[in-house]
Amino acid sequence: MNQSIRLLLADDQALVRGALAALLDLEHDLEVVAQVGRGDEVVAAARAAGAQVALLDVEMPGLDGIGAAAALRAELPGCRSLIVTTFGRPGYLRRALEAGASGFLVKDTPAEQLADAVRRVHAGLRVVDPDLAVATLAVGANPLTAREQDVLRAAADGGTVADIARGTYLSEGTVRNYLSAAIGKTGARTRAEAGRIAAENGWLLR
């Protein structure tokens, strides 16, 4: 009899973790051996439990799922990572694959497809949500610099240029320049629209 594939689930919502665990444990060849609610707990938990595949949410406290995938690749390369998230954004997919994730699916993926994706990732294959793959190719790479992302994140709170300047330790003139560049690169008309477009494309993940 073949041994089960040992899984780690990382999601900051306990109900989601529990539901995923219940679904995956129904599969004869899959076994959930660890669950965590923070990204910065992934590597230690995977190592302790001997996990072979880690299913990671994107947005978690401590460390996001993309950062956790990168940490796994660096510190525990025998454990492959599969991003499973509500946030099917092109920028997230691109960054996840660059970080070393073996797959990227959205949470409304049917249970049978998710189980099959786990098996394929464990076998060394790459699994990507097809609709998101097409969208990622259409959108292209993140055009924003790190500083432009910082300023857009700060602007999302609705503060003035002076507020943003204080929060980012930049001059007001520099903030205006970054906002102007971000508006131009996203094709937006206002900084609020630029922030929305960037967020929807997954370009503002820390």
C-alpha positions in Angstrom: 0.0 0.0 0.0 1.4 3.4 -1.0 2.0 5.9 1.8 -0.2 9.0 2.0 1.0 12.4 0.8 1.6 14.4 4.0 0.0 17.9 3.9 0.3 21.1 5.8 -2.5 23.7 5.7 -1.8 27.3 6.3 -4.7 29.7 6.5 -5.5 32.4 9.0 -9.2 31.4 9.0 -9.8 28.4 11.2 -13.1 27.5 9.5 -11.4 27.4 6.1 -8.6 25.3 7.4 -11.0 22.9 9.0 -13.1 22.6 5.9 -10.1 22.0 3.7 -8.7 19.4 6.1 -12.0 17.6 6.2 -12.2 17.5 2.4 -8.7 16.4 1.8 -8.7 13.8 4.5 -11.5 12.0 2.6 -9.0 11.2 0.0 -7.4 7.7 0.5 -3.9 8.9 -0.4 -3.8 12.3 1.3 -3.3 13.1 5.0 -3.3 16.5 6.7 -0.5 16.3 9.3 -0.2 20.0 10.3 -2.3 23.2 10.4 -1.1 26.7 11.1 -2.7 30.2 11.0 0.4 32.3 10.4 2.8 32.4 7.5 5.8 32.6 9.8 4.9 29.2 11.4 4.9 27.3 8.1 8.5 26.2 7.8 8.9 25.0 11.4 5.5 23.1 11.3 6.3 21.5 7.9 9.7 20.4 9.2 8.2 19.0 12.5 5.4 17.1 10.7 7.4 15.9 7.8 5.0 17.6 5.4 5.5 17.0 1.7 3.1 19.6 0.3 2.0 22.8 1.9 -1.3 24.5 0.9 -0.8 28.2 1.6 -3.2 31.1 1.7 -1.8 34.4 0.4 -2.9 36.9 3.0 -1.8 35.7 6.5 -0.3 37.4 9.5 3.4 37.1 10.2 4.4 36.3 6.6 2.2 36.1 3.5 1.8 32.8 1.6 4.2 33.9 -1.1 6.9 34.7 1.4 6.2 31.3 3.1 6.6 29.6 -0.3 10.0 31.3 -0.7 11.0 30.3 2.8 10.0 26.7 2.2 12.0 26.6 -1.1 15.1 28.0 0.8 14.9 26.0 4.0 12.9 22.9 3.3 13.0 22.2 -0.5 11.6 18.7 -0.1 8.2 20.3 0.8 6.4 21.7 -2.3 4.0 24.6 -2.0 0.6 25.1 -3.5 -1.1 28.5 -3.1 -4.8 28.2 -2.5 -6.5 31.6 -2.1 -9.6 33.6 -2.4 -7.5 36.3 -4.1 -7.0 35.2 -7.7 -5.0 38.1 -8.8 -2.5 38.0 -11.7 0.3 39.8 -9.7 -0.1 37.2 -6.9 0.3 34.3 -9.4 3.4 35.8 -11.0 5.0 36.5 -7.6 4.1 33.1 -6.2 5.7 31.2 -9.1 8.8 33.4 -8.9 9.0 32.6 -5.2 9.1 28.9 -5.9 5.4 27.8 -5.5 4.5 24.7 -7.6 0.9 25.7 -8.0 -1.7 28.4 -7.6 -5.5 27.7 -7.3 -8.5 29.7 -6.1 -10.6 28.5 -3.2 -13.7 27.8 -5.3 -11.8 25.0 -7.1 -13.8 21.7 -6.8 -12.5 19.3 -4.1 -11.6 16.6 -6.7 -9.5 19.1 -8.7 -7.8 20.4 -5.5 -6.9 16.8 -4.5 -5.6 16.1 -8.0 -3.6 19.3 -7.9 -2.0 18.2 -4.6 -1.0 14.9 -6.2 0.5 16.6 -9.3 2.4 19.1 -7.2 3.8 16.2 -5.1 4.9 14.5 -8.3 6.9 17.5 -9.3 4.5 19.1 -11.8 3.2 22.7 -11.8 -0.5 23.4 -11.5 -2.0 26.8 -12.2 -5.7 28.0 -12.4 -6.1 28.3 -16.2 -8.3 31.4 -16.2 -5.8 33.2 -13.9 -2.9 32.1 -16.1 -4.5 33.8 -19.1 -5.3 36.9 -17.1 -1.6 37.1 -15.9 -0.3 36.9 -19.4 -2.7 39.7 -20.4 -1.8 42.0 -17.5 2.0 41.5 -17.6 4.5 42.1 -14.9 4.1 44.6 -12.0 5.0 48.0 -13.4 5.3 49.7 -10.0 8.5 50.2 -8.2 8.7 49.3 -4.5 8.4 52.9 -3.5 5.4 53.5 -5.7 3.7 50.6 -4.1 4.5 52.0 -0.6 3.0 55.3 -1.5 -0.1 53.8 -3.0 -0.6 51.6 0.1 -0.3 54.7 2.3 -2.7 56.6 0.0 -5.3 53.9 0.4 -6.1 55.3 3.9 -7.3 58.5 2.3 -4.7 60.7 3.9 -3.3 63.9 2.4 0.0 64.1 0.6 1.5 65.5 3.9 0.1 62.5 5.8 1.6 60.1 3.3 4.9 61.9 3.4 5.1 61.6 7.2 4.2 57.9 7.0 6.7 57.0 4.3 9.5 59.4 5.5 9.5 61.1 2.1 9.2 64.7 1.1 5.8 65.9 -0.2 7.3 66.6 -3.6 8.6 63.0 -3.8 5.3 61.6 -2.8 3.5 63.6 -5.5 6.1 62.3 -8.0 5.5 58.7 -7.0 1.7 59.1 -7.1 1.9 60.7 -10.5 4.1 57.8 -11.8 1.8 55.2 -10.3 -1.3 56.8 -11.8 0.4 56.9 -15.2 1.6 53.3 -15.1 -1.8 51.9 -14.1 -3.7 54.0 -16.6 -5.8 55.6 -13.8 -7.2 59.1 -13.5 -6.8 59.5 -9.7 -4.6 58.0 -7.0 -7.6 56.2 -5.6 -8.3 54.5 -8.9 -4.6 53.7 -9.2 -4.7 52.0 -5.8 -7.7 50.0 -6.8 -6.2 48.8 -10.1 -3.0 47.9 -8.4 -4.8 46.0 -5.6 -7.0 44.1 -8.1 -3.9 43.0 -10.1 -2.1 41.9 -6.9 0.6 44.5 -7.2 0.5 45.8 -3.6 1.2 42.6 -1.6 3.9 43.4 0.9 
